[in-house]
């Protein structure tokens, strides 16, 4: 059985977007009509509305082509907002073109399309947030949930149980788990040893099956797929070696007759690398100039706090292809402790702190090696501002995996995959919790970025970085 929840939600979004666009351009018309300046082309309100009701279906079609009614965009808020902005701009250009070729002008004044564009984007964003809130609330009443069964005993099954168990946030309800391992979530889940036992329970109103394990017996795999096809149930398969199926994949004919799958180590190649480098130079240069007064203030603070050492600390790190580089930071430690942790704690006569430092994931809540100013600039990430020079110079990128030293990167088995792109000033791990998440989780996020890079993903991470830095600044400021 197929779920109609997504279809209903899509129709709701289409109607809501249409009404938001109508309201935006009616509002633009009213705002301009209230102005004391005479309009260039007097048009009746009824005529204006009739014309826009004719044009707006094409605008909705533009939204559809941009994927704004695909289910995979529902929970990607930044991506949705970006597409709404692009769609609103393209739609406005379409309306302006319509006005150009029309015998009679449809805009009473030149400012109306500008007002309409601004109002359209704001109302669309507002409506989408309200729609998302309504949908989440309905999930809490078991309305609109996608009911699925998980088949397999692999570790991925447990991950799915944990991530989908909260129906209100996931939108899914796990009806059963088929496998020889009992999966336990926050809520009771029926477990069956085989798919045949599951079928004997006469599962009703099932929307999808997710198979997390490929059985050696092909008949068992065929049984699951056949059931899904015959009962019009959605089917998904999670491959055991998931790394082969992420990132940039091309399907092509090899030697003209044999279909093959080409898996690139990273999605960042070809023109993508050129665009990324140009973005680093342009945005990095702007940020470098814009923050230069702050550099002077921070340099004075660092020097006054500990006059014995330099303003900048040069840290040796690894970047693309394992190249060794030196990145700049504002010095946050006392000069005599700007050595390896082992030597620094030895100079302090506190080997016990070294054990605590390593056991705590290479950090201490109140590290005595750090100066008072250093604590502030570390907590607010201002110590990393000088790395903008590294970005413009080419050693780093604005966005990328965290630049790690040899000791840190050697701890990760897939280090070579992470080092297939330049390290970044910020990254997915930074905006996803920084040190609040484990080392392995941070490296998984780095690996995801490498294999799924896109220009839009870079823009999302940069926008989230601004938010994270502002939150840290405000939080730090509230303490004083």
Secondary structure as the mmCIF struct_conf table of DSSP 4:
data_model
#
loop_
_struct_conf.conf_type_id
_struct_conf.id
_struct_conf.beg_label_comp_id
_struct_conf.beg_label_asym_id
_struct_conf.beg_label_seq_id
_struct_conf.end_label_comp_id
_struct_conf.end_label_asym_id
_struct_conf.end_label_seq_id
HELX_RH_AL_P HELX_RH_AL_P1 UNK A 5 UNK A 33
TURN_TY1_P TURN_TY1_P1 UNK A 34 UNK A 34
BEND BEND1 UNK A 35 UNK A 37
HELX_LH_PP_P HELX_LH_PP_P1 UNK A 38 UNK A 39
BEND BEND2 UNK A 40 UNK A 41
HELX_RH_AL_P HELX_RH_AL_P2 UNK A 45 UNK A 65
TURN_TY1_P TURN_TY1_P2 UNK A 66 UNK A 69
BEND BEND3 UNK A 70 UNK A 70
HELX_RH_3T_P HELX_RH_3T_P1 UNK A 71 UNK A 73
TURN_TY1_P TURN_TY1_P3 UNK A 74 UNK A 75
HELX_RH_AL_P HELX_RH_AL_P3 UNK A 77 UNK A 101
BEND BEND4 UNK A 102 UNK A 104
BEND BEND5 UNK A 106 UNK A 106
BEND BEND6 UNK A 108 UNK A 109
TURN_TY1_P TURN_TY1_P4 UNK A 110 UNK A 110
HELX_RH_AL_P HELX_RH_AL_P4 UNK A 111 UNK A 139
TURN_TY1_P TURN_TY1_P5 UNK A 140 UNK A 142
BEND BEND7 UNK A 144 UNK A 144
STRN STRN1 UNK A 146 UNK A 151
BEND BEND8 UNK A 154 UNK A 154
HELX_RH_AL_P HELX_RH_AL_P5 UNK A 155 UNK A 164
BEND BEND9 UNK A 165 UNK A 165
HELX_RH_AL_P HELX_RH_AL_P6 UNK A 167 UNK A 170
STRN STRN2 UNK A 172 UNK A 178
BEND BEND10 UNK A 179 UNK A 181
BEND BEND11 UNK A 186 UNK A 187
STRN STRN3 UNK A 190 UNK A 192
BEND BEND12 UNK A 193 UNK A 194
HELX_RH_AL_P HELX_RH_AL_P7 UNK A 195 UNK A 200
TURN_TY1_P TURN_TY1_P6 UNK A 201 UNK A 201
BEND BEND13 UNK A 205 UNK A 205
STRN STRN4 UNK A 208 UNK A 211
BEND BEND14 UNK A 216 UNK A 217
HELX_RH_AL_P HELX_RH_AL_P8 UNK A 218 UNK A 230
TURN_TY1_P TURN_TY1_P7 UNK A 231 UNK A 232
STRN STRN5 UNK A 234 UNK A 237
BEND BEND15 UNK A 240 UNK A 241
HELX_RH_3T_P HELX_RH_3T_P2 UNK A 242 UNK A 245
BEND BEND16 UNK A 246 UNK A 247
STRN STRN6 UNK A 249 UNK A 254
TURN_TY1_P TURN_TY1_P8 UNK A 255 UNK A 257
STRN STRN7 UNK A 258 UNK A 263
BEND BEND17 UNK A 265 UNK A 265
BEND BEND18 UNK A 267 UNK A 267
TURN_TY1_P TURN_TY1_P9 UNK A 270 UNK A 270
HELX_RH_AL_P HELX_RH_AL_P9 UNK A 271 UNK A 290
TURN_TY1_P TURN_TY1_P10 UNK A 291 UNK A 291
HELX_RH_AL_P HELX_RH_AL_P10 UNK A 292 UNK A 305
TURN_TY1_P TURN_TY1_P11 UNK A 307 UNK A 308
BEND BEND19 UNK A 309 UNK A 309
BEND BEND20 UNK A 311 UNK A 311
STRN STRN8 UNK A 312 UNK A 318
HELX_RH_3T_P HELX_RH_3T_P3 UNK A 320 UNK A 322
STRN STRN9 UNK A 324 UNK A 330
STRN STRN10 UNK A 333 UNK A 333
HELX_RH_3T_P HELX_RH_3T_P4 UNK A 335 UNK A 337
BEND BEND21 UNK A 339 UNK A 339
HELX_RH_AL_P HELX_RH_AL_P11 UNK A 341 UNK A 348
TURN_TY1_P TURN_TY1_P12 UNK A 349 UNK A 349
HELX_RH_AL_P HELX_RH_AL_P12 UNK A 351 UNK A 359
TURN_TY1_P TURN_TY1_P13 UNK A 360 UNK A 361
BEND BEND22 UNK A 362 UNK A 362
TURN_TY1_P TURN_TY1_P14 UNK A 365 UNK A 366
TURN_TY1_P TURN_TY1_P15 UNK A 368 UNK A 369
STRN STRN11 UNK A 370 UNK A 370
HELX_RH_AL_P HELX_RH_AL_P13 UNK A 372 UNK A 379
TURN_TY1_P TURN_TY1_P16 UNK A 380 UNK A 381
HELX_RH_3T_P HELX_RH_3T_P5 UNK A 382 UNK A 384
TURN_TY1_P TURN_TY1_P17 UNK A 385 UNK A 386
HELX_RH_AL_P HELX_RH_AL_P14 UNK A 387 UNK A 393
TURN_TY1_P TURN_TY1_P18 UNK A 394 UNK A 394
BEND BEND23 UNK A 395 UNK A 396
STRN STRN12 UNK A 397 UNK A 399
BEND BEND24 UNK A 400 UNK A 400
STRN STRN13 UNK A 401 UNK A 402
STRN STRN14 UNK A 404 UNK A 404
HELX_RH_AL_P HELX_RH_AL_P15 UNK A 406 UNK A 409
TURN_TY1_P TURN_TY1_P19 UNK A 410 UNK A 411
TURN_TY1_P TURN_TY1_P20 UNK A 413 UNK A 414
HELX_RH_AL_P HELX_RH_AL_P16 UNK A 415 UNK A 418
TURN_TY1_P TURN_TY1_P21 UNK A 419 UNK A 420
BEND BEND25 UNK A 421 UNK A 421
STRN STRN15 UNK A 423 UNK A 426
HELX_RH_AL_P HELX_RH_AL_P17 UNK A 428 UNK A 431
TURN_TY1_P TURN_TY1_P22 UNK A 432 UNK A 433
HELX_RH_3T_P HELX_RH_3T_P6 UNK A 434 UNK A 436
BEND BEND26 UNK A 437 UNK A 437
HELX_RH_AL_P HELX_RH_AL_P18 UNK A 439 UNK A 451
TURN_TY1_P TURN_TY1_P23 UNK A 452 UNK A 452
HELX_RH_AL_P HELX_RH_AL_P19 UNK A 455 UNK A 477
TURN_TY1_P TURN_TY1_P24 UNK A 478 UNK A 479
#
